[in-house]
Amino acid sequence: GVTITPRDPNTLHNFGPASPLDETVYTSERPGGDPEGDARISTVTVQDWIQFMKARGISAVLILLDDNELECYESPGLVKQYQDAGLTVHHTPLSEAGSSEKVRVILEAADDGASGKKNEKVVAHCTHGMGRSGRVAAGWLTMKHGMTPEEATKAALETARAHGMERMGNIPALKKWLGIRED
């Protein structure tokens, strides 16, 4: 089944940790959330988001969006603004084959200092910080902490509830993403 935790309106950017077990992985919505129709997301909105993240020690961003989902940003675009702000940028659309392995390598490098920064904090974001980001949060718990997909989903949802975050738990989607076959 699919479970979605409720969001506290005071939780800015739907931001919070993947779990209380480490301080490597965080999730959030993208800057500007989900714009209406053909609306553009301004550079001011992106800069506000970047400052929010940097104030919380975030130094790397894992963008889970497809390329077409990045087209709504005003020039110079989202990736360039992240880079210009000194953030390490990883763009790994979850729709791509092999994305779980790419995400694992990125997050493990941040966690063990192989990225060059010991205990680097990474924020993963999709559009709302709920579905794909929630999958990465639970996926990290299976990869790093050896939890089953069921345990990881439960822990990721409990953490989201504790922080007032909207997060989706979808065990079948998590298993499929991780390449775990359903028996």
ABEGO torsion letter per residue (X at the ends): XBBBBBBBAABBGGBEBABAABAABBBBBBBGEBBBEABBBBAAAAAAAAAAAAAAGBABBBBABBAAAAAABBOAEAAAAAAAAGBBBBBBBAABBGAAAAAAAAAAAAAAGAAGBBGBBBBBBBAAGAAAAAAAAAAAAAAAAGBBAAAAAAAAAAAAAAAGBBBBBBAAAAAAAAGBBBX
